[in-house]
Structures are given as structure tokens and as C-alpha cells.
Amino acid sequence: MKYRYQLILLGSIENPIIKGIKNQIISEISDLKLPQGIINIIDRNNWKDEYVGNQPTFCIYLGNDNGFFEDLAIVEKLIKDGTMILPVYFNDFSKEIPEELKKQNGIKYDDNQQSRIANIVLQAFELLRSTRKVFISYKRSESTSVAIQMYEALESHHFDVFLDTHSIEKGELFQEELWHRMTDCDVILLLNTPGFLESHWCKEELAEAGSKQIGIVQLVWPNHKINAISHLSFPLNLESTDFVDAIYDDKDKSKLKNDKVEEIVQFVESVRARNLASRQDNLITEFMSIAKQCGRDITVQPERYLTEVISGKKIIYVPTIGIPQSFNCQAADIRYEYDKNPQNTRIRLIYDDLRIRDKWLKHLDWLNNNFKKDIFTLKKQEFKKWLETTK
């Protein structure tokens, strides 16, 4: 049987929102350019025929307030198997979720949470990285108060947010750390005020985002219209009525209304997968182009990693967005490939080293030189040399 991830839907699965959640997950998978069949969706109707105990599994349990909880036998089996279960409730967790799941951390459902639920599933399967990094780009003299407001809102929604005034430690090299953090982000939240492009550093950040193929959620200030600044830009036009007391031109007093802040947070959430897929595309395309020039026979797998066989040994190339981490080679599909024949399998994390700080690059080089050679990192500027010289 083809290796697949298992998504199990239990509880009040007749509720129409289950269809909405499924459709959102399928949409996110499409955004990541993964085949839809990578996830096998299971409920009580096909449980006996489809469930496999040793495959990556995630469960969503949709609660209700009528006190009648279905699928508890399946819940107990999944708990015994160590499966992650996400309880979803509407108003009162204690009334809507069965006792068996009271120790689980649940999520309150509303229409804005579909992207969040979908991303939780993909993060659990390690198809979408669990770090949710956002970089806020803004002009201090025009939008400081809104930048701080969005920083606090995104942090409260469990994003790892970079804001220059809040995120760089004393004594650090300011500009180096800023570029480094931008390199490792998923999305840039750009506060596009009238004078944004007049700032040298704002223009530099914009150029940097373009060179790194980083997606931009662009908040366009009232009465300010500009041309598209990036093919990876997702604009959201603001009106004066989106601001408290319609004040949008005071750097210290302007505040967005709460419902607009929530809309922006969900918008950022919804474009993450598309942005990461675009950056991964760019890295794969460059690596494959160089590999072809070097006469290497490398295959792109449906799960978005690359494979090559040399002298009976399989090499798995894992396109890594941002700064390589150990969990990049622990994704379930990579582990599955590796575990089939670990003695003859090698893993290479390929990444773009542009603007990553020297101290991190030296650390990665040190790891390469001091640990076993079946796993190591390969930086973009060394693709050609490595592909020309390794056999």
C-alpha cells in the first residue's frame, strides 16, 4: 500500500463544518503542491477497512452540546496508539467534549479558524513547518503603533513575530540579525503607508524579500494606491473605517479595529502554505537546473523531496526553507524513505544561505564536519561544486 498520512474525523461528523474543514485541508495541500492522495481521510464508516496503526495519524474530534458523544471506542484506541487528537468545540469545551478528551488542548471553532485547523493538521504531519514566523516591515515615522498592535496580535495567535524594536537583543549586529530573521520567516507583513518606499531601509527590505522569493501580505493604507510590488504580494486594502476613530495617519495613535486585526491574522495564516511552496519551488528549480548541467539523474518525488541513486546508495535531497534544523530530516515521508534501507541512504538538506548570519553558517559547517556523513546540509552557493565532485 502507498505510504499515506491518516486524518481521522470523529464526533459530530454530520455537521456541515466538517466538509468545510476537509475542503480547507485539501486546499492547503494543493497550495503546498502535494498530491491530494497523500492524506487518507477516515471516519467511523471506513475505520475498520482503512485505519493502519503504524502510519502517521492525526484526529479531529468535533464536539456537540447534546451530551451524546459518538466514536468513543475509536477515541480510546487512538489514545492507546498515541495519536494526536484535536477537540473542536463551539462555545463550552467542558460541555461539548467527552471526558476522554478533557486533557487535550482544544480549539474553539468559528469560520475564521478553518485555515488554522488545516495548518495544525499539516504541521502535525510535518508537511508544514510548525514554526510560524512572520516578519513585520514598516516605516517607524508612519505606522509604529499599528506595527506594535499587529506584533501583539500575531504573538497571541502563537506566531513567532519579528519586529525590529522588540526582537533584536542588545549587542547584536542590528542589520545582520534583521536580514537573518527575514530569511527564516514564512510571511512578511508589510505596512504600506504613503512614505514606505521613500525609506532607504524599507526599500532594502522589499528588495531582500524579492531576492528570497518571500511572500508579502501587504496592508495598503487608506487613499494610498501603488502598483504590485511583488508577484508574491497579497494586498489587503484598508479603509479609514478600519481604524479606531478613523485615525490612520498618526504613528503613535492609529489603531486598527479588533475585527480587522483578526481578519489580518487569518489572512496571514491562509497564505503561509502558498509562500513556502513558492520558495521551495525556487530552490528545487535551481538545484535541478545545476544537477542537469552536471549530468546528474535526480527525480522530484510527489512529496516535494528529491532522490538520486549513486553506486547503489540512495541520496534524499530535502529542500529546506529558511535555516536548516534537525527536524527538516525527521518528516514522516523522509523517515519512511530512510528507514527502508538506512545503511545505503544519505540525506542532504539543501538550502539558500543568502543572508544567513556567518555564525549560523559556521555552526552548520561544524555539524557537517563532526557528525556522521549520512545526514548533512548543502548550501546553495556550493550546489555546483558538490554535484560536480561527488560520485
C-alpha positions in Angstrom: 0.0 0.0 0.0 1.3 3.5 -0.8 2.6 5.3 2.2 0.0 7.9 3.3 -0.9 10.1 6.2 -4.2 9.4 8.0 -6.6 12.1 9.0 -9.4 10.7 11.2 -12.6 12.7 11.7 -14.8 11.7 14.7 -17.7 13.0 16.7 -20.4 15.1 15.1 -19.2 14.4 11.6 -22.6 15.0 10.0 -22.2 18.7 10.9 -21.6 20.7 7.6 -18.5 22.4 9.0 -16.7 19.0 8.7 -16.9 19.4 5.0 -15.6 22.9 5.2 -12.6 21.7 7.3 -11.9 18.9 4.8 -12.1 21.2 1.9 -9.7 23.6 3.6 -7.2 20.9 4.3 -7.4 19.8 0.6 -6.9 23.4 -0.5 -3.8 23.8 1.8 -2.4 20.5 0.4 -2.9 21.9 -3.1 -1.2 25.2 -2.1 1.8 23.1 -0.9 1.8 21.4 -4.4 1.4 18.0 -2.8 -0.8 15.3 -4.3 -4.3 15.2 -2.7 -4.0 11.4 -2.2 -1.1 11.9 0.3 -3.8 12.1 3.1 -6.3 9.3 3.6 -9.4 10.7 5.3 -11.0 8.2 7.7 -14.2 8.3 9.7 -16.4 5.7 11.5 -17.7 4.5 8.2 -14.4 3.3 6.8 -12.4 2.9 10.0 -12.3 -0.9 10.1 -11.1 -1.1 6.5 -8.8 1.8 6.3 -7.1 2.5 9.6 -3.5 1.3 9.9 -1.9 1.5 13.3 1.7 2.2 12.3 1.2 5.2 10.0 1.3 8.9 10.8 -2.2 9.8 12.1 -4.0 12.9 13.3 -7.6 13.1 14.6 -10.1 15.9 14.8 -13.0 15.3 17.2 -16.0 17.7 16.6 -18.0 18.1 19.8 -21.6 18.9 20.5 -23.7 20.2 23.3 -26.4 17.5 23.4 -24.3 15.2 25.7 -24.3 12.3 23.2 -20.7 11.6 22.2 -20.1 9.2 19.4 -17.0 7.2 18.4 -15.6 6.8 22.0 -14.3 3.3 21.3 -12.3 4.6 18.4 -11.1 7.5 20.6 -9.8 5.1 23.2 -8.0 3.1 20.6 -6.3 6.2 19.2 -5.3 7.4 22.6 -3.7 3.9 23.3 -1.9 4.2 19.9 -0.5 7.6 21.0 -2.4 9.5 18.2 -2.7 13.3 18.5 -6.4 14.3 18.8 -7.6 17.9 18.4 -11.0 18.5 20.1 -13.0 21.2 18.3 -15.8 23.0 20.2 -18.2 25.9 19.6 -18.9 27.6 23.0 -18.2 25.5 26.1 -15.3 23.0 26.0 -16.4 21.3 29.2 -19.9 20.5 27.9 -19.2 19.8 24.3 -16.1 17.5 24.5 -16.3 14.0 26.1 -14.4 13.1 29.3 -11.9 11.0 27.4 -10.6 14.2 25.7 -10.8 16.7 28.5 -7.0 16.6 28.9 -6.4 17.6 25.3 -5.9 21.2 24.2 -8.8 22.1 22.1 -9.7 24.9 19.6 -12.8 26.9 19.6 -14.4 26.9 16.1 -15.6 29.8 14.0 -15.4 30.4 10.3 -12.1 32.2 10.6 -10.4 29.1 12.2 -10.6 26.8 9.2 -7.1 27.8 8.0 -5.8 27.4 11.5 -7.2 23.9 11.9 -5.9 22.9 8.5 -2.4 24.2 9.3 -2.5 22.3 12.7 -3.1 19.1 10.8 -0.3 19.8 8.2 2.1 20.8 11.0 1.3 17.6 12.9 2.1 15.6 9.7 5.3 17.7 9.3 4.1 18.8 5.9 4.1 22.4 7.0 6.8 23.5 9.5 5.5 24.1 13.0 7.3 27.4 13.5 5.0 30.1 12.2 7.3 33.0 11.5 6.2 36.5 10.5 8.4 39.5 9.8 6.8 42.9 10.1 8.1 45.6 7.7 7.1 49.2 8.3 8.2 52.8 8.4 8.6 53.9 12.0 7.6 57.5 11.4 4.2 56.4 9.9 3.0 53.2 11.5 4.7 52.3 14.8 1.5 51.9 16.8 -0.1 49.6 14.2 3.1 47.6 13.9 3.2 47.0 17.7 -0.6 46.2 17.6 0.0 43.5 14.9 3.0 42.2 16.7 1.0 41.6 19.9 -2.0 40.2 17.9 0.1 37.7 16.0 2.1 36.6 19.1 -1.2 36.0 20.9 -2.1 33.7 18.0 1.1 31.8 18.5 3.2 33.2 15.7 6.9 33.8 16.1 7.0 37.5 15.2 9.9 39.7 14.3 9.6 43.4 14.9 12.9 45.4 14.9 12.2 47.3 18.1 11.2 44.1 20.1 13.1 41.2 18.6 16.9 42.1 18.4 18.9 41.6 21.6 21.2 44.3 22.9 24.7 44.0 21.4 23.6 42.1 18.3 24.6 43.4 14.9 21.3 45.0 14.0 21.2 44.8 10.2 22.8 41.3 10.0 20.2 40.0 12.5 17.4 41.7 10.6 18.3 40.0 7.3 18.9 36.7 9.1 15.4 36.8 10.6 13.8 37.8 7.3 15.5 34.8 5.6 13.9 32.4 8.2 10.3 33.9 8.0 7.2 32.4 6.4 5.5 35.6 5.5 6.3 39.3 5.6 3.5 41.6 6.9 4.2 44.9 5.1 2.5 48.1 6.4 2.4 50.0 3.1 2.0 53.6 4.3 2.4 56.6 1.8 6.0 57.1 2.7 7.1 53.5 2.9 9.0 53.4 -0.3 10.7 56.7 0.5 12.7 55.0 3.2 16.0 53.5 2.2 15.8 50.6 4.6 12.1 49.8 3.7 13.2 49.6 0.0 16.1 47.4 1.1 13.7 45.0 2.9 11.4 44.9 -0.1 14.3 44.1 -2.4 15.5 41.4 0.0 12.1 39.8 0.1 12.1 39.7 -3.7 15.5 38.1 -3.9 14.5 35.4 -1.4 11.1 34.9 -3.0 9.3 35.6 0.3 5.6 36.2 0.1 4.2 39.5 1.3 0.9 40.3 3.0 0.6 43.9 2.1 -1.6 46.2 4.2 -2.3 49.2 1.9 -3.2 52.4 3.9 -6.3 54.4 3.0 -6.1 56.7 0.0 -2.8 55.1 -1.0 -2.6 53.1 -4.2 0.5 51.7 -5.7 1.4 49.1 -8.3 2.0 45.5 -7.4 5.4 45.3 -5.6 6.0 41.6 -6.0 4.4 38.7 -7.8 4.2 37.1 -4.3 2.3 40.0 -2.8 -1.1 39.6 -1.4 -2.7 43.0 -0.9 -5.3 43.9 1.6 -6.7 47.5 1.2 -7.5 49.3 4.4 -10.2 52.0 4.7 -10.4 54.8 7.2 -13.3 52.9 8.8 -11.0 50.0 9.7 -9.2 52.3 12.2 -10.4 53.3 15.6 -12.0 56.8 15.3 -10.9 56.8 11.7 -7.4 57.8 12.7 -4.9 56.2 10.3 -2.2 58.9 9.9 -0.7 59.2 13.4 2.3 56.9 14.0 1.6 56.8 17.8 -2.2 56.8 18.0 -3.5 54.9 15.0 -5.1 51.6 15.9 -6.9 49.0 13.8 -10.3 47.8 15.0 -10.3 44.4 16.6 -12.3 42.7 13.8 -9.8 44.0 11.1 -6.9 42.8 13.2 -8.5 39.3 13.4 -9.1 39.3 9.6 -5.4 40.2 9.0 -4.2 37.4 11.3 -6.3 34.9 9.5 -5.1 36.3 6.1 -1.5 35.8 7.2 -2.4 32.2 8.2 -4.1 31.5 4.9 -1.1 32.5 2.7 1.6 30.7 4.6 1.5 27.4 2.6 1.5 29.3 -0.7 4.5 31.3 0.2 6.5 28.4 1.5 5.6 26.4 -1.7 6.9 29.2 -3.9 10.2 29.4 -2.1 10.5 25.6 -2.2 9.8 25.7 -5.9 12.5 28.2 -6.5 15.1 26.1 -4.6 14.1 22.9 -6.3 14.3 24.6 -9.8 17.8 25.9 -9.1 19.1 22.7 -7.8 17.6 20.6 -10.6 19.0 23.0 -13.2 22.5 22.7 -11.8 22.1 19.0 -11.5 21.2 18.7 -15.1 24.2 20.7 -16.2 26.3 18.3 -14.1 24.8 15.3 -15.8 23.1 14.0 -12.6 19.9 12.0 -12.8 17.7 13.4 -10.0 14.0 12.8 -9.5 11.4 15.1 -7.9 9.1 13.0 -5.7 5.4 13.9 -5.3 6.1 14.7 -1.7 8.4 17.5 -2.8 11.8 16.0 -1.9 14.4 14.8 -4.5 16.1 11.4 -4.9 19.1 10.1 -6.6 20.8 6.7 -6.7 24.6 6.6 -6.9 26.6 3.3 -6.8 23.7 1.6 -5.1 23.2 4.3 -2.5 20.1 6.5 -2.4 20.5 10.2 -1.7 17.5 12.1 -0.5 17.7 15.9 -1.0 15.3 17.8 1.2 14.6 21.4 0.1 14.7 23.4 3.3 13.2 26.9 3.7 14.9 29.3 6.0 17.6 28.0 8.3 18.1 24.2 8.3 17.0 22.4 11.5 17.3 18.8 12.6 13.5 18.3 12.2 13.8 19.0 8.5 15.0 15.4 8.0 12.6 14.0 10.6 9.4 14.5 8.5 7.4 11.3 8.2 7.9 10.8 4.5 11.7 11.3 4.8 11.9 8.9 7.8 9.9 6.4 5.8 12.4 6.5 2.9 15.4 6.4 5.2 14.1 3.5 7.3 13.7 1.3 4.3 17.4 1.0 3.9 19.3 3.2 6.4 22.7 1.7 5.6 22.5 2.8 2.0 20.6 6.0 2.3 22.0 9.5 2.7 20.1 12.8 3.5 21.1 16.2 2.3 19.3 19.3 3.5 19.6 21.8 0.6 19.1 25.5 1.5 19.6 29.0 0.4 22.4 30.5 2.5 21.9 34.1 1.3 21.7 36.5 4.3 22.0 33.8 6.9 24.4 35.0 9.6 28.0 33.8 9.4 27.8 32.4 12.9 25.0 30.1 11.9 26.7 29.0 8.7 29.8 28.2 10.7 27.7 26.2 13.1 26.2 24.2 10.2 29.6 23.6 8.8 30.8 22.4 12.2 27.9 20.0 12.4 28.7 18.7 8.9 32.3 18.1 9.9 31.7 16.4 13.3 28.7 14.1 12.8 28.1 11.1 10.7 28.0 11.7 7.0 24.6 10.1 6.2 23.0 13.5 7.1 24.4 16.9 6.3 23.5 20.4 5.0 24.3 21.6 1.5 24.2 25.4 0.9 23.0 26.9 -2.4 26.4 28.5 -3.3 28.0 25.1 -3.2 25.4 23.2 -5.3 27.5 23.2 -8.4 30.8 22.2 -6.8 29.2 19.4 -4.8 27.3 18.0 -7.8 30.4 18.1 -10.0 32.7 16.4 -7.5 30.6 13.8 -5.6 30.1 10.3 -7.1 
